[in-house]
Amino acid sequence: MIPKQVRKILQLLLIKSKTGKVNWLSAADLGVESRSEEDYSVITPDATVNLWKNKNDSRIYGRILNSKGISIFSFDSSDDENDSKLLNSLFDEARTSALKTDETLEGLLDFLEKNLKAESVIGEPSLRDISK
């Protein structure tokens, strides 16, 4: 079970994340190698909160690192149903933020609507077309 103080930190991050006020970054954004396909962090002056999900594993893992990058607390979503709900919601918000999902979908929709009646072809040519 996630301790009360850590749970409060995660709840506050979730509230701020839902309003788009947390800059979650992917491991790729940070230029760090990750053992996980999905790895997201938010960095503050005092600490970093890191969440990740391993392939073929439904659990969400997390840790809090101090300002020197040393892990001071680790947790996962397997212990408690309430913890699981909180971590799944927070992970979804972190993923949406880090991958800029909403902006990407809005941009694609805008592009397609503008080009709906255009005669031009939409999309980059395939590698097969380029090699001809």
C-alpha positions in Angstrom: 0.0 0.0 0.0 1.3 3.4 -0.9 1.9 5.6 2.2 -0.4 8.5 2.9 2.2 11.2 2.1 3.1 9.6 -1.3 -0.5 9.0 -2.1 -1.2 12.7 -1.5 1.6 13.7 -3.9 0.3 11.4 -6.6 -3.3 12.7 -6.1 -2.1 16.3 -6.4 -0.2 15.4 -9.6 -3.3 13.8 -11.0 -5.4 16.8 -10.3 -2.8 19.1 -12.0 -2.3 16.7 -14.8 -6.0 16.6 -15.6 -5.9 20.4 -16.2 -2.8 20.1 -18.4 -0.6 21.8 -15.9 2.1 19.1 -15.5 4.9 18.8 -18.1 5.3 15.0 -18.2 8.3 13.9 -20.3 9.0 10.6 -21.9 12.4 8.8 -21.4 13.1 9.7 -25.0 12.5 13.4 -24.3 14.9 13.2 -21.5 17.5 11.4 -23.6 17.7 8.5 -21.2 17.6 4.8 -21.9 14.6 3.0 -20.5 14.0 -0.7 -20.0 10.3 0.0 -20.5 8.4 0.9 -23.6 6.4 3.5 -21.7 8.4 5.6 -19.2 7.3 9.1 -18.1 8.6 11.6 -15.6 7.9 15.0 -14.1 10.8 16.9 -12.8 10.5 19.5 -10.0 13.3 21.4 -8.2 13.1 19.0 -5.2 12.2 15.7 -6.8 11.3 13.6 -9.9 8.3 11.4 -10.1 8.8 8.5 -12.6 6.1 6.1 -13.8 6.5 3.2 -16.2 4.8 0.1 -17.5 6.6 -3.0 -18.7 5.6 -4.9 -21.8 3.2 -7.8 -21.1 2.6 -6.5 -17.5 -0.5 -4.7 -16.5 1.1 -3.1 -13.4 2.2 0.5 -13.2 5.5 1.0 -11.4 6.7 4.3 -9.9 9.4 5.9 -7.9 10.3 9.2 -6.4 13.8 10.4 -6.8 15.4 13.2 -4.7 17.1 16.2 -6.3 20.3 14.2 -6.7 18.5 11.5 -8.7 18.6 8.9 -6.0 15.4 6.8 -5.6 13.9 7.5 -2.2 10.6 5.6 -2.6 9.3 2.9 -5.0 5.7 1.7 -5.5 3.5 -0.2 -7.9 -0.2 -0.7 -8.6 -0.4 -4.4 -7.5 -1.0 -4.0 -3.8 -4.3 -2.1 -3.4 -7.3 -1.5 -5.6 -7.3 2.3 -4.7 -3.6 2.5 -5.5 -4.2 0.7 -8.8 -6.9 3.2 -9.8 -4.8 6.2 -8.8 -1.7 5.0 -10.6 -3.6 3.9 -13.8 -5.3 7.4 -14.0 -2.0 9.2 -13.4 -0.2 7.0 -15.9 -2.8 7.8 -18.5 -2.5 11.5 -17.9 1.3 11.3 -18.0 1.2 9.4 -21.3 -1.2 11.8 -22.9 0.9 14.8 -21.8 4.3 13.4 -22.7 3.2 12.1 -26.1 1.2 15.3 -26.8 -1.8 13.1 -27.8 -4.5 15.8 -27.8 -2.3 18.3 -29.8 -1.4 15.6 -32.3 -5.0 14.5 -32.8 -6.2 18.1 -33.1 -3.4 18.9 -35.7 -4.2 15.8 -37.7 -7.9 16.5 -37.7 -7.3 20.2 -38.7 -4.9 19.1 -41.5 -7.4 16.5 -42.9 -10.3 18.9 -42.8 -8.3 21.6 -44.7 -7.2 19.0 -47.3 -10.4 17.1 -47.7 -11.3 18.6 -51.0 -7.8 19.2 -52.2 -6.6 17.2 -55.2 -3.2 16.5 -53.7 -2.2 13.2 -52.1 -2.0 13.1 -48.3 0.9 11.3 -46.7 4.5 10.7 -47.4 5.4 8.2 -50.2 6.4 4.8 -49.0 10.0 3.7 -49.1 9.2 1.5 -52.0 8.0 4.5 -54.1 11.2 6.5 -53.2 13.5 3.7 -54.4 12.0 3.6 -57.9 
